[in-house]
Amino acid sequence: MVQLLKAYEGHGIMTKALNFLITYGFMTLKLHRLEMKIAKGNTKSHLLAKRLGFRQEGVLKEAKYLNGQFIDYIVYGLLEQDK
């Protein structure tokens, strides 16, 4: 899990960092597919995933128990040929 301090949100830091990791994964590591799992209510991360070209593929219902409740995760995928 990667989290950015609130003071640094909105400056494009996470977008730049993830773009670097995506490029590194596909170009250097020769990966075919990347995947993100994001908690259902994390709106900013969902928007970031879509902006980076990830596509929503499914939902992991009640995948994690946190703070006394079960949380759904949305699964996003990105294939090398789609980047």
Secondary structure as UniProt FT lines:
FT   HELIX           6..8
FT   TURN            9..10
FT   HELIX           13..23
FT   HELIX           24..28
FT   STRAND          33..39
FT   TURN            40..41
FT   HELIX           43..51
FT   TURN            52..53
FT   STRAND          55..66
FT   TURN            67..68
FT   STRAND          69..79
FT   HELIX           80..82
//
